[in-house]
Amino acid sequence: MKVYAAAVVKAPLTAIAAEYESEGGDKAVLIFDTAGATEQKFRADPEAELLITTALLIGKAEGSGALRDGTSIALGSTVAGLAVTPGSPKPDAATPEGFKAALLSARRIAVSDPARGATVGKHFMQVIEQLGAKDEIMRKIAFAPDGLETMRRVMAGEADLGVSQSSEIEQAGHDAFVGPFPKEFALTTSFSLWHPNTIAPAAAAFIARLTGPAGRKKLAAGGIITGIE
């Protein structure tokens, strides 16, 4: 069973898949990438069964007919945020002025590559344009293939600041999370699961586990805002 998923759900989805397999379920092949790349790879793979990406991308693909005869199930949401290496001082970035100062004072900034469909990466490019400091900040940026690599670089001390989804930051290390973007630049992203209406029983069983109370608690523990405490 092949599952294409945005990197924001890696930790909880991996745990859910391991439990599913240990209890006799089919082998779940999990392929993680940026939200945009995930959706493209899923559509290009005739063996793909389940897709987890942004609700916006799923809605657009359904509207264009690229995804058809399927069902979408809401999973939860994340917010765009800043990260630092655990133990490092956390900047006061709750206001536009503080956010800009934090970016300008950083030597190296890791950001998920907008050219590869990174949702937060695309938004961040718009934010630094609005801040009027795009040229200065761009000189500090090293683009990462996805949020997982963004956070690896932060945790390894290869970047002073990381820009990623809150769930990716929380899954890498709770102490790394500085906070969400200032409200003026806030970005909340909703994620959904999409599957064709004709799916194998094993895939249906996996969906039931993922979207049931236990699965949603794991998503919440992984930084996905589900409404479940």
C-alpha positions in Angstrom: 0.0 0.0 0.0 1.7 3.2 -1.2 0.9 6.4 0.7 2.2 9.8 -0.5 2.2 12.3 2.3 3.4 15.8 3.1 6.4 15.8 5.5 4.3 17.6 8.1 2.8 14.2 9.2 5.9 12.1 9.1 6.3 11.2 12.7 2.7 10.4 13.6 2.0 8.7 10.2 5.1 6.5 10.6 4.0 5.5 14.1 0.5 4.7 12.9 1.8 2.7 10.0 4.1 0.7 12.3 1.2 -0.2 14.6 -1.0 -1.1 11.6 1.6 -3.5 10.3 2.4 -5.0 13.7 -1.3 -6.0 14.0 -1.3 -7.8 10.7 -2.0 -5.0 8.3 -0.4 -4.7 4.8 3.0 -3.1 4.5 2.6 0.6 4.2 5.1 2.3 1.9 5.3 5.9 3.0 6.7 8.5 0.6 7.2 12.0 2.1 7.9 15.3 0.3 6.7 18.9 0.2 3.0 19.3 -0.1 3.2 20.2 -3.8 5.7 17.5 -4.8 3.6 14.9 -2.9 0.5 15.7 -4.8 2.3 15.6 -8.2 4.0 12.3 -7.4 0.8 10.7 -6.2 -1.0 11.6 -9.5 2.0 10.3 -11.5 2.0 6.9 -9.8 -0.7 4.4 -10.9 0.0 2.3 -7.8 -0.6 5.1 -5.3 -3.5 4.5 -3.0 -3.6 7.3 -0.4 -2.6 11.0 -0.6 -2.1 13.4 2.3 -1.4 17.0 1.4 -3.0 20.4 1.8 -6.7 20.7 1.5 -6.1 23.6 -1.0 -4.1 21.4 -3.4 -6.6 18.6 -3.2 -9.5 21.0 -3.9 -7.7 22.5 -6.9 -6.9 19.1 -8.3 -10.5 18.0 -7.9 -11.7 21.1 -9.5 -9.4 20.6 -12.5 -10.3 16.9 -12.8 -6.7 15.8 -12.0 -8.2 14.0 -9.0 -11.6 12.5 -9.5 -14.0 9.9 -8.1 -12.5 10.2 -4.7 -13.1 11.2 -1.1 -11.3 13.9 1.0 -11.1 13.7 4.8 -9.9 16.6 6.9 -7.0 15.7 9.2 -6.0 18.9 10.9 -3.9 22.1 10.4 -0.5 23.6 11.1 0.9 27.1 11.3 4.0 28.7 9.8 6.7 29.2 12.4 10.3 29.9 13.3 12.8 27.4 14.8 16.2 27.6 16.5 18.6 25.0 17.6 17.6 23.8 21.0 19.5 25.6 23.7 20.0 28.7 21.5 18.4 32.0 22.6 15.0 32.5 21.1 14.4 35.8 19.4 11.3 37.9 20.2 9.6 37.5 16.8 5.9 38.0 17.8 5.7 41.4 16.0 6.6 42.3 12.4 9.5 44.4 13.7 10.8 41.6 15.9 10.3 39.1 13.1 12.3 41.2 10.7 15.0 41.9 13.2 15.4 38.1 13.9 15.8 37.4 10.2 18.3 40.2 9.7 20.4 39.2 12.7 20.6 35.5 11.7 23.7 34.4 9.8 22.0 31.3 8.1 18.3 30.6 7.5 17.0 27.2 6.4 13.8 27.4 4.4 11.9 24.7 2.5 12.2 25.2 -1.2 9.2 27.1 -2.7 10.2 25.9 -6.1 9.5 22.3 -4.9 6.0 23.2 -3.7 6.8 24.0 -0.1 3.8 25.8 1.3 5.6 27.7 4.0 8.5 28.4 1.7 6.2 30.1 -0.8 4.5 32.2 1.9 7.8 33.2 3.4 9.0 34.7 0.1 5.9 36.9 0.1 6.5 37.9 3.7 10.1 39.1 3.2 8.9 41.1 0.2 6.4 42.8 2.5 9.0 43.4 5.1 11.0 45.3 2.5 14.1 43.3 3.3 14.1 40.6 0.6 17.6 41.2 -0.8 19.2 41.2 2.6 17.4 38.1 3.8 17.8 36.1 0.6 21.6 36.3 1.1 21.2 34.3 4.3 18.8 31.6 3.0 19.8 28.1 2.1 16.8 26.3 0.6 16.2 22.7 1.8 14.3 20.1 -0.3 11.5 19.8 2.3 10.6 20.6 5.9 12.3 17.5 7.3 15.7 18.6 5.9 15.0 22.2 7.0 14.7 21.0 10.6 17.6 18.6 10.3 19.8 21.6 9.5 18.5 23.5 12.4 18.9 20.7 14.8 22.4 20.1 13.6 23.3 23.8 14.1 23.8 24.3 10.3 21.3 27.2 10.4 20.6 29.8 13.0 16.9 30.0 12.1 14.5 27.6 10.4 11.3 28.4 8.7 8.8 25.5 8.6 5.4 24.1 9.5 4.8 24.0 13.3 4.3 20.3 13.2 7.7 19.7 11.5 9.3 21.9 14.2 7.6 20.1 17.0 8.4 16.7 15.7 12.1 17.6 15.4 12.2 19.0 19.0 9.7 20.9 21.1 12.4 23.2 22.4 13.2 24.3 18.9 9.9 26.1 18.4 10.2 29.9 18.6 6.6 30.5 17.8 4.3 31.2 14.9 4.7 34.0 12.4 3.3 37.4 13.7 -0.4 37.6 13.2 0.1 40.1 10.3 1.9 37.3 8.4 0.2 34.3 9.9 -0.4 31.2 7.8 -2.6 28.3 8.8 -2.5 25.3 6.5 -5.2 22.6 6.5 -4.3 19.1 5.6 -6.5 16.3 4.3 -6.4 12.7 3.2 -7.7 11.9 -0.3 -8.4 8.4 -1.6 -10.2 7.0 -4.7 -13.6 5.7 -3.9 -12.5 2.2 -5.1 -9.8 1.2 -2.6 -8.6 -2.1 -1.3 -9.9 -3.3 2.1 -6.4 -2.9 3.5 -6.3 0.8 2.6 -9.8 1.3 4.1 -8.6 -0.3 7.3 -5.5 2.0 7.4 -7.7 5.0 6.8 -10.0 4.0 9.7 -7.0 3.7 12.0 -5.5 7.1 10.9 -8.8 9.0 11.2 -10.1 7.3 14.3 -9.6 8.7 17.8 -6.3 7.0 18.4 -4.9 8.1 15.1 -6.0 11.7 15.6 -4.4 11.7 19.0 -1.1 10.7 17.4 -1.5 13.5 14.9 -2.2 16.0 17.7 0.9 14.8 19.5 2.9 15.3 16.3 1.9 19.0 16.2 -1.1 18.7 14.0 -3.9 20.9 15.3 -6.9 18.5 15.4 -9.0 19.8 18.2 -8.2 16.6 20.2 -6.2 17.1 23.4 
